């Protein structure tokens, strides 16, 4: 399995589809900050202006664009740059939610903006270094999808299913938006490949081999020597390059992955704490328990009791 796929499996990406919109005339809505997920807006028709106060960013999103705001940042969406935005509660009170889960606002005989809105959750490790390295906002323009004609087709299917009200349409939209999220990340990675961060780590042909080895063999006895050998680099060069690209050392990343796997095994399996310890590469059980408590804030047993 490639590294990006493995990471996305580990963070357990899931999406939730809220509703489709049909906003007409002059309109504006302010969405408050929500820390635990990433919001998304897919423009299926028309356009809107969005503003993110924290980033002092104001931009136009057009038909075919995909907008993802990580860490649930507060933002406004308006029909024009100088339109005043209402709170989400005020806006929805003036709108109308149809039986097909379309939020209508304004005179529907006028020019409309149609969106598919929802959020992404990361249930298996929202503090993964990969997620922490993502920008606070990803805006994929429709012109950037030119090399992926299937994505435009997918967006069309999402719009069709979102307004169809057919049995299973909500589930289908949720799954399709997860695919769209992955493609949006790939497009962003392509645009950001000259920057430092976890993207560069994944795309580095030498270091990505060691990431794959770590993910597939957490129980093995890894050290800098073994990892550097897999990368075909000297121990010093490997360590320096890894830290330069990701901001963390190879062994710090190894520890992170092992403890995340341990958390999963503690909550999803019946393995004893010593068995979990060995499964993630810590044959010395006492060391594992001390490390787990230091990094996670609870003993393995206490974590299992609180999260099972």
Secondary structure, DSSP 4 states (H G I P E B T S, - for coil): --HHHHHHHHHTEEEEEEEEEEEESS-EEEE---TTSEEEEEEEESEEEEEEGGGTEEEEEETT-EEEEGGG--EEEESSTTPPPEEHHHHHHHSEE-TTSEEEES-TTS-EEEEEEEEEEETT-TT-HHHHTS-SEEEE-GGGGTT-HHHHHHHHHHHHHHHH--TTHHHHHHHHHHHHHHHHHHHHHHHTTTS-SHHHHHH-TTHHHHHHHHHH-TTS---HHHHHHHHTS-HHHHHHHHHHHHSS-HHHHHHHHHHHHHHHHHHH----HHHHHHHTT---HHHHHHHHHHHHSS-HHHHHHHH-
